Amino acid sequence: MSYILQADKSYTFSDYFNLNYSTKEIVAEFGYTFKLEKLILPKKQIANLDVSKLRQAFYNKLPHISLNSEMAKREFFISPILLEMLEYIEFNIEVEYAVNVNDKLRGSIDYLLTAKKKLLVIEAKNADLDKGFSQLAIELIAIDHLAPPSDFLYGAVTLGDVWRFCCLDRVNKIVSKDIDVFAVPSHLEELFLVFAGILAE
């Protein structure tokens, strides 16, 4: 029996961000378990990878830009990274991708990246990675209901300059949060290799 979600209430993905419960408690409402661990993320080498121009652009230009809004972070952090990755990795980007599984699993995903595999990316509101992760976990559970069968689904929650990945083990219904994070601009190469590993796995 649910003790977090009200049976007669409809919930969007963003509502889970605002719940004052842990990710473990929230995903348990849907029959999933939660782990915090060091993930061994898939990586794929990229021929001729060179992110030096993008890194230098971040170092040179970001000090002149006000980054105190979600729109600014999307425009000047997240979008440049995704556009640059398209130079090396072939994938499709759905922005504000609408999902409607039922009245507890519905809403819009910030970015749904699709190649051989799918990767969900959301921007954490109010610079809160932990609550952003709870929302991401619910979005992964929603996609789990809709996507073709596979062993794993991956997601990332970001503040723009910080990226944290997670993995949904679809067979065992386990949501795993990576204990490590990737910092931008310093970890751009590693970030690109993980994106390539997930999308082309």
Disulfide bonds with the S-S distance in Angstrom:
none
